[in-house]
Amino acid sequence: MRRLVRNWNGRLLFNGKSGQEIAGHAGVHQEAKSKPSTKEEGAGEVDKNGYSAKHCMSLVEKYDYENYLCTLLLPRELRRAAFALRAFNVEVSRSVSGHQIEPQIAKLRLKFWHDSIDKCFEAESQRSYVEDQPVLRELKHTVGSRKLNKVYLRRLVTARDRPPTHGFETVRELEEYAEQTFSSLLLLLLEVAGVRDLQVDHAASHLGKAQGIATLLRAIPLAGRQQAACVPLEVLVRHGVSQERIIRCKSDDKGVEECIFEVASAANAHLKLARQLKDKVSPLVPKIFLTAVATDAYLERLRRANFLLTHKSCVGRDSMLPARLFWKSLFNRY
């Protein structure tokens, strides 16, 4: 399906080109060509050929495709910063994911990203390794031009400092993990847009929890036995199901179906709470919250598949998602 994006004049386009090529002629390339301001120069050397921005876009497109589509539909002035934040989140997530990553190696990688956050907030760091790493260079540019809360960036790193074989004890613990990772990123995007509203932050918290739980459910068939399933221990005990049965996820296993239903219901409840405020937010917020569309679509596919995680409709990409995102964006809904 052809992707729907906005060009730098703000018009809507149907284009069959790749997202990276489109963006190269859109806001990212335009910003890379523009003359840097004094404030930007103080934040670090400007990437004049736009390599760092394009690298961030490619990274998000490859590893976080659904959020890549959502970010393309943001206003042009927010796109570059949004891709920088999402690329940073992708890099942090990749630091601890994989089949053959030793725990000590994962900790060292997380420490690198954690220390790099402080480097991006320090003016004297423009001569450090930050300028040699494209994602950090873009992050530093974003930090230098926007007012971001360092706490949210640190949460993206510290929340992932947990053994992959260590599962969640309770649903509350699962929700807290989703909030620290996915909600923190949404709150950073709101700060990039200059949105300061307690009600919006509350909606972002619920949406992040819903998106995080749904994403962890989707990861179960892909991760296999390399990491613990996200289904909390209290849910497994309640239905008398083992981790092994969750990973196998057979279509005739009613106990597994009940477990997945309970976890998916928690995600759906948070999604509904986030959408209750859709008529009370500023016009810019629904575009930032477009991730709700992808989350809702997955939960609906999972429901139709009787909560079978390995069903073909729940494993592959949603071919109708670009059209859904465009439609919601057109009417400023999420």
C-alpha positions as CSV (number, residue, x, y, z in Angstrom):
1,M,0.0,0.0,0.0
2,R,1.2,3.4,-0.9
3,R,2.3,5.5,2.1
4,L,0.4,8.7,3.0
5,V,2.7,11.5,4.1
6,R,2.9,15.3,4.2
7,N,5.3,17.1,2.0
8,W,7.1,20.3,3.2
9,N,4.3,22.5,1.8
10,G,1.9,20.7,4.1
11,R,-0.1,19.0,1.3
12,L,-1.1,15.4,1.6
13,L,0.6,13.1,-0.9
14,F,0.1,9.5,-2.2
15,N,3.6,8.4,-3.0
16,G,5.0,5.0,-3.7
17,K,8.6,6.0,-2.8
18,S,10.3,4.8,0.3
19,G,9.7,6.8,3.5
20,Q,13.4,7.7,3.6
21,E,13.4,9.1,0.1
22,I,10.2,11.0,0.8
23,A,11.5,12.5,3.9
24,G,14.8,13.4,2.1
25,H,12.7,15.8,0.0
26,A,10.5,16.8,2.9
27,G,11.0,18.4,6.3
28,V,14.2,16.7,7.3
29,H,16.1,17.6,4.1
30,Q,14.7,21.1,4.3
31,E,15.9,21.6,7.9
32,A,19.3,20.2,7.0
33,K,19.7,22.8,4.3
34,S,18.5,25.7,6.3
35,K,21.1,28.0,7.9
36,P,21.6,27.1,11.5
37,S,20.7,29.6,14.2
38,T,23.1,30.8,16.9
39,K,21.2,28.6,19.4
40,E,21.6,25.5,17.2
41,E,25.3,26.2,16.8
42,G,25.7,26.4,20.6
43,A,24.0,23.0,20.9
44,G,26.6,21.4,18.6
45,E,27.8,21.2,15.1
46,V,24.9,21.1,12.6
47,D,24.8,18.1,10.3
48,K,24.7,20.1,7.0
49,N,24.1,17.1,4.7
50,G,21.3,15.8,6.8
51,Y,22.9,12.4,7.4
52,S,22.1,12.1,11.1
53,A,18.4,13.0,10.5
54,K,18.1,10.5,7.7
55,H,19.9,7.8,9.7
56,C,17.3,8.3,12.5
57,M,14.5,8.0,10.1
58,S,15.9,4.8,8.6
59,L,16.4,3.3,12.0
60,V,12.8,4.0,13.1
61,E,11.5,2.7,9.8
62,K,13.4,-0.5,10.1
63,Y,12.8,-1.3,13.8
64,D,9.6,0.6,14.7
65,Y,7.6,0.8,11.5
66,E,4.2,1.7,13.0
67,N,5.6,4.6,15.0
68,Y,7.5,5.6,11.9
69,L,4.2,6.0,10.0
70,C,2.7,8.0,12.9
71,T,5.7,10.3,13.0
72,L,5.5,11.0,9.3
73,L,2.0,12.5,9.9
74,L,3.3,15.0,12.5
75,P,3.7,18.7,11.5
76,R,7.0,19.3,9.7
77,E,8.4,21.4,12.5
78,L,8.1,18.5,14.9
79,R,9.2,15.7,12.7
80,R,13.0,15.9,13.0
81,A,12.9,16.1,16.8
82,A,10.4,13.2,17.0
83,F,12.5,11.0,14.8
84,A,15.5,11.7,17.0
85,L,13.7,10.7,20.2
86,R,12.2,7.6,18.6
87,A,15.6,6.6,17.2
88,F,17.2,7.0,20.6
89,N,14.4,4.8,22.0
90,V,15.1,2.2,19.3
91,E,18.8,2.1,20.1
92,V,18.2,1.7,23.8
93,S,15.7,-1.1,23.1
94,R,18.1,-2.9,20.8
95,S,20.8,-2.7,23.4
96,V,19.0,-5.3,25.5
97,S,17.2,-7.3,22.8
98,G,18.6,-10.1,20.8
99,H,19.2,-13.8,21.2
100,Q,22.9,-13.8,22.1
101,I,23.5,-10.7,24.2
102,E,25.2,-11.4,27.5
103,P,23.7,-9.6,30.6
104,Q,27.0,-7.8,31.3
105,I,27.2,-6.5,27.7
106,A,23.6,-5.3,27.9
107,K,24.4,-3.4,31.1
108,L,27.4,-1.8,29.5
109,R,25.4,-0.7,26.6
110,L,22.7,0.8,28.8
111,K,25.3,2.6,30.8
112,F,26.7,4.1,27.6
113,W,23.3,5.5,26.6
114,H,22.6,6.7,30.2
115,D,25.9,8.6,30.3
116,S,25.2,10.0,26.8
117,I,22.1,11.7,28.0
118,D,24.1,13.9,30.3
119,K,26.6,14.6,27.5
120,C,23.8,15.8,25.3
121,F,22.7,18.3,28.0
122,E,26.2,19.7,28.5
123,A,27.5,22.4,26.2
124,E,31.1,21.3,26.4
125,S,30.2,17.9,25.1
126,Q,30.2,19.1,21.5
127,R,33.7,17.8,21.2
128,S,33.0,14.4,22.7
129,Y,31.8,11.2,21.1
130,V,28.3,12.6,20.8
131,E,29.1,14.4,17.6
132,D,30.4,11.1,16.1
133,Q,27.2,9.1,16.8
134,P,24.3,10.2,14.5
135,V,21.5,9.4,16.9
136,L,23.2,11.2,19.8
137,R,24.0,14.1,17.4
138,E,20.3,14.4,16.6
139,L,19.3,14.0,20.2
140,K,21.7,16.8,21.2
141,H,20.3,19.0,18.5
142,T,16.8,18.4,19.9
143,V,17.9,19.0,23.4
144,G,19.5,22.3,22.3
145,S,16.4,23.6,20.5
146,R,13.7,22.2,22.7
147,K,13.0,22.1,26.5
148,L,13.1,18.4,27.4
149,N,12.9,16.7,30.8
150,K,16.1,14.7,31.4
151,V,14.1,12.4,33.7
152,Y,12.0,11.0,30.9
153,L,15.0,10.2,28.8
154,R,16.7,8.4,31.7
155,R,13.5,6.4,32.3
156,L,13.8,5.0,28.7
157,V,17.2,3.5,29.8
158,T,16.8,2.6,33.4
159,A,13.4,0.8,32.9
160,R,15.2,-1.7,30.5
161,D,17.9,-2.6,33.0
162,R,16.3,-5.9,33.9
163,P,17.2,-9.5,33.0
164,P,15.3,-10.7,30.0
165,T,14.5,-13.9,31.8
166,H,12.9,-12.0,34.7
167,G,9.1,-11.8,34.3
168,F,6.6,-9.5,35.8
169,E,5.1,-10.5,39.2
170,T,1.9,-8.5,38.9
171,V,-0.2,-6.6,36.3
172,R,0.7,-3.4,38.2
173,E,4.4,-4.1,37.7
174,L,3.8,-4.7,33.9
175,E,1.9,-1.4,33.7
176,E,4.7,0.5,35.5
177,Y,7.2,-0.9,33.0
178,A,5.0,0.2,30.1
179,E,4.6,3.6,31.6
180,Q,8.3,4.2,32.1
181,T,9.1,3.2,28.6
182,F,6.3,4.1,26.3
183,S,4.6,6.8,28.3
184,S,7.9,8.6,28.9
185,L,8.4,8.8,25.1
186,L,5.0,10.3,24.6
187,L,5.6,12.9,27.3
188,L,8.9,13.8,25.5
189,L,7.0,14.3,22.3
190,L,4.5,16.5,24.1
191,E,7.4,18.6,25.4
192,V,8.8,18.9,21.9
193,A,5.4,20.3,20.8
194,G,5.3,22.7,23.7
195,V,2.2,21.1,25.2
196,R,1.9,21.6,29.0
197,D,-1.3,20.2,30.3
198,L,-2.0,17.9,33.2
199,Q,-5.0,16.3,31.5
200,V,-2.9,15.5,28.4
201,D,-0.1,14.1,30.5
202,H,-2.7,11.8,32.2
203,A,-3.9,10.7,28.8
204,A,-0.3,10.0,27.7
205,S,0.3,7.9,30.7
206,H,-2.7,5.7,29.9
207,L,-1.9,5.5,26.2
208,G,1.7,4.5,26.9
209,K,0.6,1.7,29.2
210,A,-1.8,0.4,26.5
211,Q,0.8,0.6,23.8
212,G,3.5,-0.9,26.0
213,I,1.4,-3.9,27.0
214,A,0.2,-4.5,23.4
215,T,3.8,-4.4,22.2
216,L,5.0,-6.8,24.8
217,L,2.2,-9.2,23.8
218,R,3.2,-9.0,20.2
219,A,6.8,-9.8,21.1
220,I,6.0,-13.1,22.7
221,P,5.9,-15.2,19.5
222,L,9.1,-13.5,18.2
223,A,11.2,-13.7,21.3
224,G,10.4,-17.4,22.1
225,R,12.4,-18.8,25.0
226,Q,15.0,-16.1,24.9
227,Q,13.1,-13.9,27.3
228,A,10.2,-14.3,29.8
229,A,6.7,-13.8,28.5
230,C,5.1,-10.5,29.6
231,V,2.1,-12.3,31.2
232,P,2.4,-11.6,34.9
233,L,2.9,-14.4,37.4
234,E,-0.3,-13.6,39.3
235,V,-2.3,-14.1,36.0
236,L,-0.5,-17.4,35.3
237,V,-1.2,-18.7,38.8
238,R,-4.8,-17.6,38.6
239,H,-5.4,-19.7,35.5
240,G,-2.9,-22.5,36.3
241,V,-0.8,-21.9,33.2
242,S,3.0,-22.1,32.9
243,Q,5.4,-19.8,31.0
244,E,6.1,-22.7,28.6
245,R,2.4,-22.9,27.6
246,I,2.3,-19.2,26.9
247,I,5.3,-19.5,24.6
248,R,3.9,-22.4,22.8
249,C,0.5,-20.7,22.5
250,K,-1.6,-23.6,21.0
251,S,-5.0,-22.7,19.6
252,D,-6.8,-25.3,21.7
253,D,-5.3,-24.1,25.0
254,K,-8.1,-22.3,26.8
255,G,-5.9,-21.5,29.8
256,V,-3.5,-19.6,27.6
257,E,-6.5,-17.9,25.9
258,E,-7.8,-16.7,29.3
259,C,-4.3,-15.3,30.3
260,I,-3.9,-13.4,27.1
261,F,-7.4,-12.1,27.3
262,E,-6.8,-10.7,30.8
263,V,-3.6,-8.9,29.8
264,A,-5.1,-7.6,26.6
265,S,-8.1,-6.4,28.6
266,A,-5.8,-4.3,30.8
267,A,-4.3,-2.7,27.7
268,N,-7.8,-2.0,26.3
269,A,-8.9,-0.4,29.5
270,H,-6.0,2.0,29.5
271,L,-6.7,2.8,25.8
272,K,-10.3,3.7,26.6
273,L,-9.2,6.0,29.4
274,A,-6.8,7.8,27.1
275,R,-9.5,8.3,24.5
276,Q,-11.9,9.8,27.0
277,L,-10.0,13.1,26.9
278,K,-9.9,13.3,23.0
279,D,-12.4,16.2,23.0
280,K,-10.6,18.2,25.7
281,V,-7.1,18.4,24.2
282,S,-5.4,20.9,21.9
283,P,-5.5,20.2,18.1
284,L,-1.9,19.1,18.0
285,V,-2.2,16.3,20.6
286,P,-4.2,13.8,18.5
287,K,-1.4,13.7,16.0
288,I,1.1,12.8,18.7
289,F,-1.3,10.2,20.0
290,L,-1.8,8.5,16.7
291,T,-0.1,5.4,18.2
292,A,-3.4,4.7,19.7
293,V,-4.7,3.7,16.3
294,A,-2.1,1.0,15.8
295,T,-2.6,-0.3,19.4
296,D,-6.4,-0.5,18.9
297,A,-6.0,-2.2,15.6
298,Y,-3.8,-4.9,17.1
299,L,-6.0,-5.5,20.1
300,E,-9.0,-5.9,17.7
301,R,-7.1,-8.4,15.5
302,L,-6.1,-10.3,18.7
303,R,-9.7,-10.4,19.8
304,R,-10.9,-11.8,16.4
305,A,-8.2,-14.4,16.6
306,N,-9.5,-15.6,20.0
307,F,-6.4,-14.2,21.6
308,L,-4.1,-16.6,19.7
309,L,-0.8,-14.7,19.6
310,T,0.6,-16.8,16.8
311,H,-2.3,-16.2,14.4
312,K,-1.2,-14.9,11.1
313,S,-3.2,-11.7,11.5
314,C,-1.5,-10.9,14.8
315,V,2.1,-11.6,13.6
316,G,2.5,-9.7,10.3
317,R,2.1,-6.0,9.5
318,D,-1.3,-4.4,9.2
319,S,-1.7,-3.5,5.5
320,M,-4.6,-1.2,6.3
321,L,-2.7,0.8,9.0
322,P,-1.4,3.6,6.7
323,A,-5.0,4.3,5.6
324,R,-6.3,4.2,9.1
325,L,-3.7,6.6,10.3
326,F,-4.3,9.0,7.5
327,W,-8.0,8.9,8.1
328,K,-7.7,9.6,11.8
329,S,-5.1,12.3,11.2
330,L,-7.4,14.0,8.6
331,F,-10.2,14.3,11.2
332,N,-7.7,15.0,14.0
333,R,-8.7,11.9,16.1
334,Y,-6.8,9.2,17.8
